[in-house]
Amino acid sequence: MEAPAEVVGGGGHGGPLQSASDSPAQRSQQPTAKRPGGRSARVQAAVHQAVIDLAGERAVTQLTIPAVAERAGVNATTIYRRWGTLQALLAEVAALRGSAAPPSSSGDLRTDLEAYAIRTLADLTRPGGIAFFLAEVSPDIDERRSGLRECLRRATAGLDTILEASRDRGETPPPLERLLDQIVAPLYFRTVFSVPDTDETYARALVADLFSGTWKSAVTSH
């Protein structure tokens, strides 16, 4: 009777059993072992959903990793090990919530900016929307800077697309900083402080004010 092939890479390290007769090429073609049932994906989905639910139900100060873990049905150490901090987890969820492709250009800068302003306001005012921004502003200075950078990145991503389309049409649109000051900042401020009448009409008025002033004649074709 032939002796069984020597086994290397024993199960003590969690790796698949391999025969000593397998060549490197054969081993490279073997499928990578995956966790049964996609447990990692299920944990991520459960944690993300717990964050979204809690952000819409609780004050920002009550949004903690232990609370998220309890709602998701996972151990808090799992969240700490994978995301490290609450701010990192919030940034990931916020990025996924805002990852939908923006509407295609209408061909008109004012129309595109109005749509952006309305979409931004809707995102901030939906359940849990502003909670992501507030919770990302961590007491820890380094985490606060990281959270604010992520907020700014999300805010500017849609505007960059709009401005690029405008320039492609041969127009001279307002600079990005002007749009942040006159459209984005007021929406965040009024939402954070629950200023009355911060609605779609107000969002459109911000864009109208932009075009009624300096940039009324600046957005022209060359």
SULQUIPE-V471930 format. One record per backbone hydrogen bond with DSSP energy under -0.5 kcal/mol. NH is the residue of the N-H (numbers start at 1). CO is the residue of the C=O. If there is no record, write none. Layout:
BEGIN
NH;CO, NH;CO
END
This chain:
BEGIN
8;18, 13;10, 14;11, 15;10, 18;8, 20;6, 22;19, 27;23, 28;24, 29;25, 29;26, 30;26, 30;27, 38;35, 39;36, 42;38, 43;39, 44;40, 45;41, 46;42, 47;43, 48;44, 49;45, 50;46, 51;47, 52;48, 53;49, 54;50, 55;51, 56;52, 57;53, 57;54, 58;54, 62;59, 63;60, 64;62, 68;64, 69;65, 70;66, 71;67, 72;68, 73;69, 74;69, 78;75, 79;75, 80;76, 81;77, 82;78, 83;79, 84;79, 84;80, 85;83, 89;85, 90;86, 91;87, 92;88, 93;89, 94;90, 95;91, 96;92, 97;93, 98;94, 99;96, 112;108, 113;109, 114;110, 115;111, 116;112, 117;113, 118;114, 119;115, 120;116, 121;117, 122;118, 123;119, 124;120, 125;121, 126;122, 129;126, 130;124, 132;128, 132;129, 133;129, 134;130, 135;131, 136;132, 137;133, 137;134, 138;136, 144;140, 145;141, 146;142, 147;143, 148;144, 149;145, 150;146, 151;147, 152;148, 153;149, 154;150, 155;151, 156;152, 157;153, 158;154, 159;155, 160;156, 161;157, 162;158, 163;159, 164;160, 165;161, 166;162, 167;163, 168;164, 169;165, 169;166, 170;167, 171;166, 172;220, 173;171, 178;175, 179;175, 180;176, 181;177, 182;178, 183;179, 184;179, 185;180, 187;183, 188;184, 189;185, 190;186, 191;187, 192;188, 193;189, 194;191, 195;190, 198;195, 199;197, 203;199, 204;200, 205;201, 206;202, 207;203, 208;204, 209;205, 210;206, 211;207, 212;208, 213;209, 213;210, 215;210, 216;213, 217;214, 219;215, 220;218, 222;170
END
